[in-house]
Amino acid sequence: MADEVELKLDLTPACADAVEASSLLADAPRHVQQHAIYFDTPDRKLARAGFSLRIRRADGRRVQTIKRAGKGAAGLFARSEWEREIEGDTPILDDATPLRAMLGDAVEAIAPVFAVEIERRIWMVEEGGTTIELAIDRGEAVAGERRAPISEIELEVKSGGPAAAFALARKIDAIAPARLGVRSKSERGYALLEAKARSVKAEPVALARGMAGAEAFRRIVESCVRQFRLNEALLMAGRDAAALHQARVALRRLRSAFALFRPMLGESGAELRGELRWLAGEFGDARNLDVLLDQTRPGPLRDRLSAAREAAYDRVDELLSSPRARRLMLDLVEWIWSENWRHAPGATIDGDQSARTLAATALGRFRRKVKKGGRRLAELDDDARHEVRKDAKKLRYAGEFFAGLFDREDERRRHKRFVAALEALQDALGALNDLATAPEVMGKVGLVDPPEAEALRRERKTSLVARATDARADLLDTRRFW
């Protein structure tokens, strides 16, 4: 078994051509034609366990490779892998790999599920005393009649640390726009097996009871970056309201992670926090119009809102194409891997402290905020209720982030009840916020509510405040899972 450290960049074929033609790659490349068959069981046991199994033909050889990635990896892939040269196109799964023990009798059901055809051009590049293999991959994943193009750059660190890979990535981006890659070729193939591309909700974060706080923070950030990039790719391919919503959720989760770990981070990452706040805010108009459109009947008003939505999505397209937005995720992943944030000025908790202890402190802190801020909820104004809503979101994200640290059976049961109670409060507070912001959203596009709207809004507001009050009481009565 060997460990592979690799940074992926997504870019268009034209941008890949520009990089290849640049002075960055002056030497002639080595050309390799690759044909890989990926295998799994009918119920995708390998994929669900975080493994991939392939047999790749290249240079007259067949190499079987098993890879295991940390769940939620984003951008910089540090993966364990098992390789061996074989004779045919049938996997050899003996005790030298973890798959036979993991699959048991299901190992006999292993069969091809998709193929990946790649033309690879390889250069060895020296960057800051580090040797990096730079590969430009062009090709496609194929599953039955379905095909998906692949155009990416892989920067595999052969000697030295990952910092040089990020430096090289910035040189590439200066030549042609490149985005942080978060999906392996095997994931691209598995995506083809689905009926259609779907927005990506937050995935569970792989945390374990004995983990240190610094490692937990890194994994949480990577999970959020991955969610953002997968939805950003869908959003750039089409004006998908669900993808925009989930991209925005990913940014909110990132900002919440910074808030939850603030005692460990101190002053570190302040500029990144500001950039995340900026990007999330830029998505606001499009999201608000999506929500309002869902609540509007067909007619002239809906037509005006639809036109305003198209203009808002034009701005989102322009935003995502900007260097500032494009580089943010790369900046974030480089920062998290540099670990310069450890022992930062202003930190009151060491990153080596137990993640479970840190989680319990953060969960308790934000529960108290919801308890204190939500008193006399019916008497609060819209802005004050919105602050309670933001604290409830942070508490919800904390509950999702830290679930793996509280994995005893009784803790899992309490976690499920706690999250359900919190969801009910969030739903009511979210609906109240939509009511409060609707006139402002309408005003931004030059529209005015019909006369009956205000009375209907007051009536619904009374009902929602009562619902939120009851939900908050239920949450505070629910036993903590930490």
C-alpha positions, 0 to 999 in steps of 0.5 A, spaced: 500 500 500 502 507 498 499 513 499 498 518 494 497 526 494 494 529 488 491 536 487 485 536 481 483 542 477 477 542 473 478 546 466 475 546 459 478 543 453 480 550 450 483 552 457 487 545 457 490 547 450 492 554 453 496 551 459 499 545 454 501 551 449 504 555 455 511 556 457 510 553 463 510 546 460 516 547 455 518 540 455 515 535 450 510 530 454 510 523 455 503 520 452 499 515 455 493 512 452 489 509 458 483 505 458 480 503 465 474 498 467 471 500 474 468 494 478 463 494 483 457 489 486 450 490 483 448 494 490 455 499 489 458 496 496 465 499 494 462 506 492 458 506 499 464 504 503 469 509 499 473 504 495 474 504 487 477 498 484 479 499 476 483 495 471 487 500 467 490 498 460 496 503 458 503 502 455 501 494 454 500 493 461 494 491 465 494 494 472 489 493 478 488 499 482 484 499 489 483 506 492 480 508 498 479 516 499 477 520 506 470 521 505 468 528 503 475 529 500 476 536 496 481 538 491 487 535 495 486 528 495 490 524 500 489 517 498 491 510 500 492 505 494 493 498 492 496 496 486 499 490 482 500 488 475 495 483 472 494 479 466 487 479 464 481 483 465 478 480 471 480 483 478 484 479 483 482 480 490 486 476 495 488 477 502 493 483 500 487 488 499 482 490 504 476 488 499 475 480 500 475 481 508 470 487 507 465 484 502 465 477 504 461 473 499 459 479 495 466 479 492 463 474 487 458 479 485 464 484 483 462 486 475 464 492 470 460 498 471 463 503 467 469 505 463 474 511 463 477 513 456 483 518 457 489 521 453 494 523 458 500 527 457 505 528 463 510 532 465 515 532 471 515 539 474 520 542 479 516 547 483 519 550 490 524 544 490 518 539 490 517 534 484 510 534 481 507 530 476 503 534 472 498 530 467 493 533 463 487 528 462 482 529 456 477 523 455 470 521 457 467 516 462 462 511 459 456 507 462 452 504 457 449 509 452 451 515 457 457 519 456 461 525 460 467 529 458 473 529 462 478 535 462 482 536 468 489 537 470 492 532 476 498 535 480 501 529 484 506 530 489 512 526 488 517 528 493 516 534 498 509 537 501 503 539 498 504 547 498 508 547 491 502 543 488 498 549 490 503 554 488 503 551 481 496 551 481 496 558 481 501 559 475 496 554 471 490 559 473 494 565 471 494 562 464 487 559 463 481 559 468 482 553 473 477 550 478 478 546 484 477 539 482 473 535 488 470 529 484 475 523 482 474 519 475 471 513 479 466 518 482 464 521 475 463 514 472 458 513 478 454 519 477 453 517 470 449 511 473 444 516 475 438 518 471 440 525 471 444 530 475 442 532 482 443 538 487 448 535 492 446 536 499 451 536 505 454 529 506 455 526 513 462 528 515 467 522 517 469 524 524 471 519 530 470 519 537 478 520 539 479 525 533 483 531 535 479 538 534 484 540 528 483 534 524 475 535 525 475 542 523 479 540 516 474 534 515 468 539 516 471 544 511 473 539 506 466 537 506 463 543 505 468 545 499 466 539 496 458 540 497 459 547 494 463 545 488 459 540 486 453 544 486 457 550 483 458 545 477 451 544 476 449 551 477 454 553 471 451 548 467 444 551 467 440 555 472 438 550 477 434 553 483 436 547 487 443 547 486 444 554 487 440 553 494 445 548 496 451 552 494 449 557 498 447 552 504 455 550 503 457 557 504 453 558 510 456 551 513 463 554 512 461 560 515 458 556 521 464 552 521 469 558 522 464 560 528 464 554 531 471 553 531 473 560 533 476 559 540 481 554 536 482 559 530 483 565 534 484 571 529 486 566 523 482 566 517 479 572 518 480 574 510 477 568 508 471 569 513 470 575 509 470 572 502 465 567 504 460 572 507 461 576 500 460 570 496 454 568 500 451 575 499 451 575 492 447 569 491 441 572 495 437 576 490 437 569 486 435 565 491 430 570 494 426 570 487 426 563 487 422 562 493 418 568 491 416 565 485 414 558 488 409 562 492 406 566 486 400 564 482 401 564 474 400 571 471 403 578 470 406 578 477 409 571 476 412 573 469 415 580 472 418 576 477 421 570 472 424 576 468 427 579 474 430 572 476 433 571 469 437 577 471 439 575 477 442 569 475 445 573 469 449 576 475 450 569 478 453 567 472 458 573 471 460 572 479 462 565 478 466 566 472 470 572 476 477 570 478 475 572 485 470 567 486 473 562 482 480 562 487 476 562 493 475 555 494 483 553 492 485 559 497 480 555 502 483 548 501 490 551 501 489 554 508 486 548 511 492 544 509 497 549 510 495 548 518 498 556 519 492 557 523 494 552 528 496 556 535 494 562 532 493 569 536 487 569 540 486 562 540 483 559 547 483 552 545 489 548 542 487 544 536 490 537 539 484 538 544 479 532 543 474 534 538 468 531 542 470 536 548 470 542 543 464 540 540 460 539 546 462 546 548 460 549 541 453 545 541 452 548 548 454 555 546 449 555 541 444 552 544 444 557 550 444 563 544 437 560 541 434 559 548 436 566 550 435 570 544 428 566 543 425 568 549 418 572 548 419 570 541 412 573 539 414 580 542 421 580 537 421 584 531 423 581 524 431 583 525 431 580 532 427 573 530 432 573 524 438 573 529 435 567 533 434 564 526 441 564 524 443 561 531 439 556 530 442 554 523 449 554 526 446 549 532 443 545 526 450 545 522 454 543 529 449 537 530 450 535 523 458 536 523 459 533 530 454 527 529 460 522 528 463 524 535 457 521 539 456 514 536 453 510 542 446 508 540 443 512 546 447 518 543 444 517 536 437 516 538 438 523 542 441 526 536 435 524 531 430 527 536 434 533 537 435 534 530 428 533 528 426 538 534 431 543 531 428 542 524 421 544 526 424 551 529 428 552 523 422 551 518 418 556 522 423 561 523 425 560 515 418 561 513 417 568 518 424 570 514 421 569 507 415 573 509 419 579 512 423 579 506 418 579 501 416 586 500 424 588 500 425 583 494 419 585 490 421 593 491 428 591 488 425 589 482 420 595 482 414 591 484 409 593 489 404 588 493 397 587 491 393 590 497 390 584 500 397 581 501 399 585 507 393 582 511 394 575 508 402 576 511 399 578 518 395 572 518 400 568 516 405 571 521 401 570 527 400 563 525 408 562 524 410 565 530 406 561 534 409 555 531 416 557 532 414 558 539 412 551 540 418 549 536 423 552 541 419 550 547 420 543 544 427 543 542 429 546 549 425 540 552 429 535 548 435 531 551 441 533 549 445 528 545 452 531 547 
